[in-house]
């Protein structure tokens, strides 16, 4: 495990300053995708888990989840949330700097939801590593911002977001993969202080067939 000082300091400050209830509910896009495309639980890897909303939700549905973040505060809150929901045995917090490494092994589901950072990291390389961690028959789910919410650190900036097809191409997948979803839907989002806004997401789900 390699922990980069810049990322570690940034995300620890970020989570230490957030209400510990922010991000404890599952991402609605992920919940819909899992319910539709992966109804049978198995092993899951949740990248950039934050306060654990996705990881804990998956665990309550029977998944055995490795929940990864670089922030000790975030991981402590994941563990607390898992205890509160009675799923401690199915949620395994793990501290990693994703710019350098991921947990070892293969997983039936790898989730990279809103894996964004203002810091300079090799994001495409990280996502390719995430794809490599998917077991045969498993799913890689990538949900990412395709617009800027008013509460984003990028608010007011002129940012170009890639199209889902571009994200798919950047993964450099071979013919053992089948796209299940590749689109950019709009939804109503809620910010950390209760703000509401209409945003666009890139949603990409690919299945490793062999």
N, C-alpha and C positions, 0 to 999 in steps of 0.2 A: 504493500500500500504506500503510495507516494502522495503526500499532502502538500500542495502548492500554497505558499504563504499568502499570495495575493488573493486567490480565491477563498482560502480558508478565512482570512480576515474579513473580506467583504461579506461573505454569506453569514458568518457568525454575527457580525454587526447587524445585518439585515434581519435575521430571525430574532435576535435578542431585542430588537426594537418593535417587533410585531406582537399584537395581541395573540396569546397562545391558542385562541379559538379560530384564528384566521387559517383557512386552508385545511380544516379538519373534516370538511364534507367532500365527497367524491366529485371529481370532474364529471359532469353530466354526459359529455361526449364519450368519455372512456366507459362509463357505466352502460351506455347504450350499445357501444361496440362489443364489449365483453358479453353482455346479455345475449346479443344477437349472434355473434361469431364464435364465442368460446364459452358456451354454457356449462361445460364440464370442467370443474376446477382441477388444477395441477400445480405446477411450480411457476412462480412469477418473479420477475425482477423489475423493481420500480426505481427508475433513475431520476435523481433529483427529487426525492420524495417529500421534501419540506416537512410540514407538520403531520403528514401521513394520511391525508384524507383518502387517497386512492388505495394505498397499501392496506389500511384498516378495512375499508369497504370490501376489497378483494378477499381479505382474510375472513370476514363475516360470511362470505359466500363459499368458503371452503378452500380457498387458495392458500398455499404455503409461500409466503412472500418475503423476499430479501429486499429490504427498503434501504436505499443508498442515498446518502447526502454527505456533504463535506462539513456541515455545521454540527458541532456537538449539541448545541441547544435544540436544533431541529430534531435530531435523533432521540434526545431525551424526551421530547414531547411526543414523538412517535411511540416510544415505549410506554409512556403514561397513557396515551390514548388506547393502545392495544390492551393494557390492563383493564381500563374502564369498560371496554367492549368485550372482555373475556376471551381475547384471541391472542394472548401473549405467546402461546406455543406455536402460532402460525405466522407471527411477524418477527422478522430477524433484522433489526437495524444494523447497518454496516457503514463505516466511515471510509469513503474513498474520494479522491480527487479524480473526477471522471476524465479530466484532460490527460490523465496518465494511465489509469487502469480501471477495470471493472472487476467485480467478483468473478471467481472462476466457476466454470460449469455451464451447462445448457439448461434452458428454461422453456416451459411451454408457452409462456407469455412474457414479452419484454415491453415495458411501457416507458415511453419517453414523452411525457405530456408537459408542454410548455417548458421545454429544456432550453431556456434562453439565459444569457448573461451579458452584462455590459463589458465584461472582461474579454480579453483576446484569448480564445481557446480554439483548438482544432476541431470545431463542431462536427464537420462532415466525417472526420476520422472517428470521432466518438460514436456517431450514429452507425458507421460501418462496423465498429466493434460490437455495438448493440445487436446488429443483425447477426453477427457471427455467434452470438450467445443464444440464439433461438434454436430450440430442438426441432428435429423433423416433425412436421405436422403442427408446429407452433406458430404463434402470431407475433409480429412486431407492430406495435401501435405507436405512431408518431402524431401527436396533436400539437400544433404550434400556432403562435400568433401570426395572422396575416393582415392585421391592422393594429393601430395604436390606440389603446384605451386612454381616457383622460388621466388616469392615475399612474400610467406607465412611466418609467424613468426616461422613455424616449418621447414623451409627450411634447409636441411642438416641433419635433425633428422631421426632416424629409427622409423617410426610410423606404427603401424598396424591399418588399418581401418576395421570396421566390414563389412560383406557382407550384402546386403539389407535384406536377409532373417533373419539375426540376429537382425537387427534393428526392423523388423516386430515382431519377437518373443518377443523382449524386451518391446513392447507396452502392452503385456498381454491382447490382445483384445479377446472378446467373439465371439460367432457365429452370432452376429448382425452386423458384419463387413465383407465387401468383398474387397479383394485387387484388384485394377484396374491396377496398375503398380508396379513392384518390380524388378528392374534391375539396371545395372551399366554401362551406356553408356559413351562414350568418346566425348569430344568436344574441340574446340579451345577457350581458355579464354584470356581475356585482363586484365592486371594488372593496378594498380593505376597510373603508369607512362607510360602507353602505351605498356608494355611488352606483348608478345604473347607466349602462351605455350599450349600444348595439355594436358588436364587433364581428370580425371575420376570422375564422380559423382555417388553417390548412389541416386536413385530416387524411392521413395515409395509413392504411393497414395492409400488410402483406403477409402471406402465409408461406412458410417453408414447407414444400411438399415432399422433399427428400433430403 
